[in-house]
Amino acid sequence: MFAPGAITVALPTSVNFANEALDNTSAAKGVALTNTSAGTLNIASITTNGDFAISSTTCGAMLTAGNSCKVNVTFTPRNWAR
């Protein structure tokens, strides 16, 4: 969680994956995490939830002002009911 006004980060509002068969993992989609503030962003962890997973990342423990790193995300549908 970020304190209001402390550090701002730009993320896409959505990532679109093609239709995937049940239990089949998609190709990874890259998501850029950009520190748009003047300060350094300390990264404790980057997580996903549900049927999404992080396959790789170029992000380290810190992201300096104005810089970006990449998080590659995959999608594996586990249940048709979702």
N, C-alpha and C positions, 0 to 999 in steps of 0.2 A: 504494500500500500504506500502511496506517495503522500507526503504532507503537502497541503495546498500551497502552490507558489514556490515550492522548494526546487524540484526538478521536473522538467516536462519532457515527455518522450512521445515521438510520433510513431504510430502503428497503423497498419491498414485496418479499415473497419470490417473487412471480411476477406476471406480467401476462398476461391471457388475450386472445388474438386469435381472431376468427372464422376459419372455414376460408377460405382464399384460393386462387384459381386460380394456377397456376404463372406466375411472372413478373408477377403483379398485386400492386400495393402496397396494403396495408390503410390504413384511416383511422388517423390517429395516436391513440395512447393516452397520456394524461398520467401521468407518474410523478413523485411528489413526493420530493425529496431534502431531508431535514430534519436540521439540525445540532442534535443533542440534548445536546451538551456545553456547557461553560461558556466554551470558547475559540472563536476564529475559525478556520474551515476555509478553507485556501487551496486553490483548485481550479486545478490545472494543465491538466487536460483531463477530458472525460467521453466515454467511447467505448462502442461496442457491438461485438458480433462476430456472425459467421454471417449469417443472413438478416435481421438487424435493423439499423435505422439511426436516427439522431437527425434528426428533421425540424426541430425548433426547441427553444430553451431560454430560460428566463428567468434562468438561473444566470450569474453573473459570475465574476470571479477570486477573490472571497472570499464566504463565507457566514457571517454573524455568529451567535453563540450564540442558539439558540432559534428561528432563522428557517428558512424553507423556500424552495426554488426549484423550478421545474417543468421537466422534460425530456419532450418529446413524442417518442415512439418509434413507428416504423412497422415492418411485417413484410412482406417480399417473398420468398415461397418460390421458390428457384432450382432445387431438385432434389427429385423425389419420393422419392428413396431416403433422405432424412434422416429 
